Every structure is written in C-alpha cells, then in structure tokens.
Amino acid sequence: MRCTIRQSVHVVCIALIVVSMSHPARSADEAKIKQLLKERLTVLNEVVARMSALYKQGSVPLFELNKAQQAVCKAEFDLCESDAERIAVLEKRLALAQQDVEIVKRLVSSAEMSTTDLLKADAKRLKIEISLERLKGN
C-alpha cells in the first residue's frame, strides 16, 4: 500500500488539528490546577496562623509549628514559575529545616526525642540543601 503525498499531508493536518484542539483543554486543566494550588496555600497559611497563636499560648510545640510552615513552603514551591522563585522558597525551607535540627537536638538532650529523630531531621535538611544546590547549578 502506497501513500501519496496528498494522503500524507492530510494525515499531518489531522494530527495538527487534534493537537491544537487538545491544547485549550490542557490550559483549562492547568488553570484549574493552579487555582487548587492557590487554595491549598491559603488553607495552609490559615493552619500556620492558628498554630502560631497556639504556640504563643504554649499549646503547640515549635517543632509542630515548623512542620506546618514547611507545608506552606512546599505549597509555595508548587506555585513557583521561575528558578529564582524556587530558590527563594528552598532557602526558606532550608532555614526551617535547620531550625528543626536545632529543636530536635534540644529534645534529644532532654530525652524527649531519640537520636534517630535527629538523624531524620538532618537527612531532611540535607535533602532540601541538595535540591537547592542543584537548582542553583542550573
């Protein structure tokens, strides 16, 4: 079976039409996803605000507040559109992770947490730092 040039052109045209028709749907999906990401960030910011108030009252440990702040940073990261934005968010996450390590060190010294918890906190810090360095390298 031989394809003529005309048949080949028709096939290419049909393929281009199909691709161009799927693009608006993709844009709508992306807009919906971006809206949901923004909504998630708003909710997580509210969680941090409430946990901050509870921390000030002594009802929530700093370690738990930091976890909530890390979740906000992750949500912010998901909304980033440039490497510069991603670097800024990762720097915030790294600062929080370093603070977590210091908190866990204090809790280990008072026997409220284990050395395994400290290793986990440090591994998390290192993972964030590696991501930051990789991004800066691009």
Secondary structure, DSSP 8 states (H G I E B T S, - for coil): ----HHHHHHHHHHHHHHHHHHHHHHHHHHHHHHHHHHHHHHHHHHHHHHHHHHHHHTSS-HHHHHHHHHHHHHHHHHH--SHHHHHHHHHHHHHHHHHHHHHHHHHHHTTSS-HHHHHHHHHHHHHHHHHHHHHHH-
